[in-house]
Amino acid sequence: MTNDTITIKAPAKINLSLDVTGRRENGYHDLRMLMQTIDLYDELTIKKTAEPGIYFSMNRELPDHIPPEKNLVWKAAKLLQERCHITDGIDIYLEKNIPAAAGLAGGSSDCAAALIGINELCGLGLTLGQLCDLGVTLGADVPFCLQKGTMLSEGIGEILTRLPDLSPLWVLLIKPDISVSTGYVYTHLKLDEITSHPDTKHLIDCIRRHDDATLARGLSNVLETVTIPEYPILAELKRFLSDNGAIGSLMSGSGPTTYGLYQDEILARMALKKAKEQYQDYDVLLCRTRLPE
């Protein structure tokens, strides 16, 4: 960091479990999730400028129909400018590596990184708790992305309980070339027809005991009851991962990214090679669970 520039990493997340426990009158769903940071990063470079305003650019073209003002990074900068009366202009460049709309919280993590970076660069002095209070107004996953690590997430995602660090594991991500609307998934979720829910308490116990094999066997996401019938490729990807050495596999978030957990690096790299050969049009990435900084 210099006086006028800061660079911040924004890591992705996976869900070790995702349960929907109810629906509120306002249409939001109550969730109970186990979340884990992984070492796949976007990177934000934030600069103060003499010209007032917010300037946002990235290494990928923005879709023509989506103005920069709709991006969570821009919204985070605007929120801090207004709340903290920042008079400097803010220029943000986003180096995007996390697949978009993938169930990996890339947008939420970018938003969290913008909040952290601007707070530090402009000397705002906001605490982590204050940043989380601001972040949840922008997205339910933003508070987790601010805190990172291994966590139980409840409510709409804003109630967080830190858990012991997950054992270092290899994570093979496969994102098929499809788009899954989060709104569609939750709208079509039939809570009264779900017969199997994650055993969250048992999974937390596995994390505390570092029982990775049992944890991996218990990976569970109720949103798969919507996505897998609609997109059978997701079931195929889970089978592929299990058949190629993963100790467990799951769709992350509302999808479509599916991942496998590996204890053995050699097996993980063999599966990576095979996945790249078999799914050439998909995003295939190997990373690791990441401990909080």
C-alpha positions as semicolon CSV with decimal commas, in nm:
position;residue;x (nm);y (nm);z (nm)
1;M;0,000;0,000;0,000
2;T;0,107;0,358;-0,075
3;N;-0,062;0,676;0,040
4;D;-0,283;0,677;-0,268
5;T;-0,312;0,311;-0,376
6;I;-0,400;-0,022;-0,216
7;T;-0,432;-0,374;-0,358
8;I;-0,672;-0,619;-0,191
9;K;-0,737;-0,988;-0,261
10;A;-1,097;-1,112;-0,269
11;P;-1,118;-1,490;-0,213
12;A;-1,402;-1,719;-0,324
13;K;-1,605;-1,945;-0,096
14;I;-1,769;-2,284;-0,114
15;N;-2,064;-2,421;0,080
16;L;-1,996;-2,733;0,284
17;S;-2,369;-2,740;0,348
18;L;-2,673;-2,531;0,265
19;D;-3,008;-2,574;0,436
20;V;-3,322;-2,364;0,401
21;T;-3,514;-2,364;0,728
22;G;-3,805;-2,135;0,640
23;R;-3,936;-1,844;0,440
24;R;-4,005;-1,497;0,575
25;E;-4,304;-1,279;0,496
26;N;-4,079;-1,048;0,293
27;G;-3,987;-1,338;0,064
28;Y;-3,636;-1,393;0,201
29;H;-3,541;-1,742;0,309
30;D;-3,387;-1,838;0,642
31;L;-3,066;-2,029;0,581
32;R;-2,828;-2,246;0,777
33;M;-2,499;-2,291;0,594
34;L;-2,144;-2,399;0,652
35;M;-1,911;-2,175;0,451
36;Q;-1,543;-2,212;0,370
37;T;-1,299;-1,968;0,210
38;I;-1,078;-2,105;-0,069
39;D;-0,761;-1,966;-0,226
40;L;-0,912;-1,859;-0,557
41;Y;-0,892;-1,481;-0,571
42;D;-1,007;-1,174;-0,752
43;E;-0,785;-0,869;-0,694
44;L;-0,886;-0,506;-0,652
45;T;-0,651;-0,210;-0,700
46;I;-0,801;0,101;-0,541
47;K;-0,665;0,453;-0,590
48;K;-0,759;0,794;-0,458
49;T;-0,804;1,051;-0,735
50;A;-0,821;1,430;-0,739
51;E;-1,132;1,417;-0,954
52;P;-1,442;1,342;-0,744
53;G;-1,660;1,044;-0,827
54;I;-1,624;0,668;-0,861
55;Y;-1,436;0,514;-1,150
56;F;-1,472;0,139;-1,202
57;S;-1,311;-0,089;-1,460
58;M;-1,216;-0,454;-1,486
59;N;-1,020;-0,701;-1,696
60;R;-1,340;-0,846;-1,843
61;E;-1,590;-0,651;-2,046
62;L;-1,900;-0,548;-1,857
63;P;-2,218;-0,676;-2,025
64;D;-2,369;-0,401;-2,240
65;H;-2,697;-0,405;-2,049
66;I;-2,538;-0,378;-1,703
67;P;-2,402;-0,033;-1,609
68;P;-2,106;-0,013;-1,365
69;E;-2,343;0,136;-1,104
70;K;-2,509;-0,208;-1,070
71;N;-2,182;-0,375;-0,966
72;L;-2,144;-0,446;-0,594
73;V;-1,794;-0,295;-0,594
74;W;-1,931;0,036;-0,721
75;K;-2,215;0,019;-0,468
76;A;-1,967;-0,041;-0,184
77;A;-1,762;0,263;-0,287
78;K;-2,073;0,479;-0,319
79;L;-2,201;0,368;0,022
80;L;-1,874;0,458;0,195
81;Q;-1,847;0,788;0,009
82;E;-2,192;0,891;0,128
83;R;-2,177;0,753;0,483
84;C;-1,823;0,872;0,558
85;H;-1,825;1,195;0,353
86;I;-1,523;1,099;0,141
87;T;-1,429;1,395;-0,079
88;D;-1,158;1,220;-0,284
89;G;-1,249;1,037;-0,599
90;I;-1,208;0,659;-0,597
91;D;-1,073;0,458;-0,889
92;I;-1,115;0,079;-0,868
93;Y;-0,972;-0,178;-1,108
94;L;-1,099;-0,534;-1,066
95;E;-0,887;-0,826;-1,186
96;K;-1,152;-1,098;-1,216
97;N;-1,046;-1,462;-1,175
98;I;-1,345;-1,613;-0,991
99;P;-1,613;-1,732;-1,237
100;A;-1,917;-1,504;-1,228
101;A;-2,264;-1,620;-1,124
102;A;-2,112;-1,947;-1,010
103;G;-2,220;-1,997;-0,648
104;L;-1,872;-1,894;-0,526
105;A;-1,964;-1,549;-0,386
106;G;-1,729;-1,372;-0,626
107;G;-1,939;-1,055;-0,636
108;S;-1,987;-1,051;-0,258
109;S;-1,615;-1,104;-0,200
110;D;-1,528;-0,820;-0,439
111;C;-1,773;-0,601;-0,247
112;A;-1,613;-0,697;0,085
113;A;-1,265;-0,626;-0,050
114;A;-1,378;-0,283;-0,170
115;L;-1,513;-0,201;0,177
116;I;-1,189;-0,315;0,344
117;G;-0,966;-0,138;0,092
118;I;-1,145;0,197;0,092
119;N;-1,169;0,191;0,472
120;E;-0,792;0,146;0,498
121;L;-0,692;0,372;0,208
122;C;-0,906;0,664;0,324
123;G;-0,835;0,614;0,695
124;L;-1,203;0,584;0,784
125;G;-1,136;0,382;1,101
126;L;-1,444;0,161;1,067
127;T;-1,436;-0,161;1,270
128;L;-1,496;-0,503;1,118
129;G;-1,836;-0,507;1,286
130;Q;-1,928;-0,173;1,131
131;L;-1,815;-0,294;0,789
132;C;-2,031;-0,605;0,831
133;D;-2,333;-0,389;0,921
134;L;-2,280;-0,191;0,602
135;G;-2,198;-0,498;0,395
136;V;-2,516;-0,689;0,475
137;T;-2,717;-0,404;0,320
138;L;-2,541;-0,484;-0,009
139;G;-2,551;-0,864;0,001
140;A;-2,619;-1,146;0,246
141;D;-2,280;-1,312;0,183
142;V;-2,078;-0,991;0,229
143;P;-2,033;-1,024;0,610
144;F;-1,887;-1,374;0,564
145;C;-1,659;-1,249;0,288
146;L;-1,536;-0,975;0,521
147;Q;-1,450;-1,224;0,796
148;K;-1,347;-1,531;0,592
149;G;-1,244;-1,874;0,717
150;T;-1,475;-2,155;0,830
151;M;-1,813;-2,038;0,957
152;L;-2,171;-2,126;1,035
153;S;-2,396;-1,875;0,861
154;E;-2,759;-1,830;0,966
155;G;-3,052;-1,595;0,911
156;I;-3,023;-1,459;0,558
157;G;-2,647;-1,502;0,596
158;E;-2,574;-1,223;0,840
159;I;-2,555;-1,427;1,164
160;L;-2,206;-1,577;1,172
161;T;-2,037;-1,815;1,413
162;R;-1,667;-1,880;1,366
163;L;-1,565;-2,246;1,367
164;P;-1,222;-2,410;1,400
165;D;-1,014;-2,389;1,083
166;L;-1,095;-2,663;0,837
167;S;-0,810;-2,903;0,766
168;P;-0,614;-2,805;0,453
169;L;-0,789;-2,980;0,164
170;W;-0,766;-2,964;-0,214
171;V;-1,078;-2,836;-0,389
172;L;-1,146;-2,915;-0,756
173;L;-1,404;-2,675;-0,900
174;I;-1,598;-2,743;-1,220
175;K;-1,833;-2,474;-1,348
176;P;-2,038;-2,585;-1,647
177;D;-2,122;-2,343;-1,927
178;I;-2,472;-2,270;-1,798
179;S;-2,630;-1,986;-1,603
180;V;-2,842;-2,057;-1,298
181;S;-3,064;-1,780;-1,162
182;T;-3,053;-1,765;-0,783
183;G;-3,402;-1,617;-0,786
184;Y;-3,532;-1,905;-0,996
185;V;-3,381;-2,164;-0,763
186;Y;-3,532;-2,016;-0,447
187;T;-3,868;-1,949;-0,614
188;H;-3,896;-2,313;-0,722
189;L;-3,769;-2,462;-0,396
190;K;-4,047;-2,669;-0,236
191;L;-3,962;-2,672;0,132
192;D;-4,242;-2,910;0,227
193;E;-4,116;-3,170;-0,021
194;I;-3,754;-3,180;0,096
195;T;-3,699;-3,514;0,266
196;S;-3,329;-3,485;0,345
197;H;-3,162;-3,190;0,517
198;P;-2,795;-3,138;0,606
199;D;-2,701;-3,264;0,951
200;T;-2,534;-2,934;1,032
201;K;-2,464;-3,018;1,395
202;H;-2,287;-3,341;1,294
203;L;-2,085;-3,161;1,026
204;I;-1,973;-2,899;1,278
205;D;-1,862;-3,181;1,508
206;C;-1,662;-3,330;1,218
207;I;-1,493;-2,994;1,163
208;R;-1,404;-2,968;1,531
209;R;-1,256;-3,322;1,526
210;H;-1,083;-3,268;1,188
211;D;-1,269;-3,577;1,062
212;D;-1,244;-3,481;0,696
213;A;-1,368;-3,811;0,552
214;T;-1,691;-3,809;0,753
215;L;-1,740;-3,439;0,683
216;A;-1,703;-3,500;0,310
217;R;-1,958;-3,782;0,314
218;G;-2,207;-3,545;0,478
219;L;-2,180;-3,257;0,229
220;S;-2,537;-3,150;0,150
221;N;-2,721;-2,869;-0,031
222;V;-3,101;-2,863;-0,045
223;L;-3,092;-2,635;-0,352
224;E;-2,977;-2,937;-0,553
225;T;-3,341;-3,054;-0,537
226;V;-3,415;-2,772;-0,782
227;T;-3,099;-2,750;-0,990
228;I;-3,017;-3,116;-1,058
229;P;-3,357;-3,200;-1,217
230;E;-3,326;-2,883;-1,424
231;Y;-2,957;-2,935;-1,512
232;P;-2,866;-3,308;-1,506
233;I;-2,504;-3,221;-1,590
234;L;-2,461;-3,126;-1,223
235;A;-2,533;-3,484;-1,114
236;E;-2,287;-3,604;-1,378
237;L;-2,017;-3,371;-1,243
238;K;-2,071;-3,498;-0,889
239;R;-2,034;-3,857;-1,013
240;F;-1,723;-3,764;-1,211
241;L;-1,559;-3,613;-0,903
242;S;-1,650;-3,907;-0,680
243;D;-1,527;-4,153;-0,942
244;N;-1,197;-3,964;-0,964
245;G;-1,083;-3,965;-0,605
246;A;-1,292;-3,696;-0,434
247;I;-1,388;-3,784;-0,076
248;G;-1,706;-3,579;-0,126
249;S;-1,871;-3,358;-0,387
250;L;-2,137;-3,087;-0,383
251;M;-2,289;-2,797;-0,572
252;S;-2,183;-2,468;-0,410
253;G;-2,449;-2,208;-0,331
254;S;-2,723;-2,194;-0,592
255;G;-2,480;-2,329;-0,849
256;P;-2,382;-2,420;-1,102
257;T;-2,025;-2,475;-0,976
258;T;-1,976;-2,827;-0,844
259;Y;-1,669;-2,918;-0,642
260;G;-1,488;-3,219;-0,503
261;L;-1,277;-3,235;-0,186
262;Y;-0,943;-3,417;-0,193
263;Q;-0,702;-3,505;0,084
264;D;-0,435;-3,622;-0,162
265;E;-0,268;-3,372;-0,396
266;I;-0,170;-3,635;-0,652
267;L;-0,528;-3,759;-0,684
268;A;-0,651;-3,400;-0,707
269;R;-0,408;-3,316;-0,988
270;M;-0,495;-3,635;-1,175
271;A;-0,863;-3,545;-1,152
272;L;-0,783;-3,189;-1,265
273;K;-0,610;-3,319;-1,577
274;K;-0,896;-3,555;-1,660
275;A;-1,161;-3,288;-1,597
276;K;-0,986;-3,043;-1,830
277;E;-0,977;-3,310;-2,100
278;Q;-1,339;-3,417;-2,053
279;Y;-1,496;-3,075;-1,992
280;Q;-1,300;-2,848;-2,221
281;D;-1,567;-2,576;-2,238
282;Y;-1,606;-2,553;-1,861
283;D;-1,413;-2,360;-1,598
284;V;-1,197;-2,621;-1,421
285;L;-0,984;-2,494;-1,131
286;L;-0,785;-2,655;-0,852
287;C;-0,744;-2,467;-0,528
288;R;-0,722;-2,524;-0,153
289;T;-0,918;-2,439;0,155
290;R;-0,780;-2,116;0,288
291;L;-0,727;-2,025;0,651
292;P;-0,829;-1,679;0,775
293;E;-0,556;-1,416;0,766
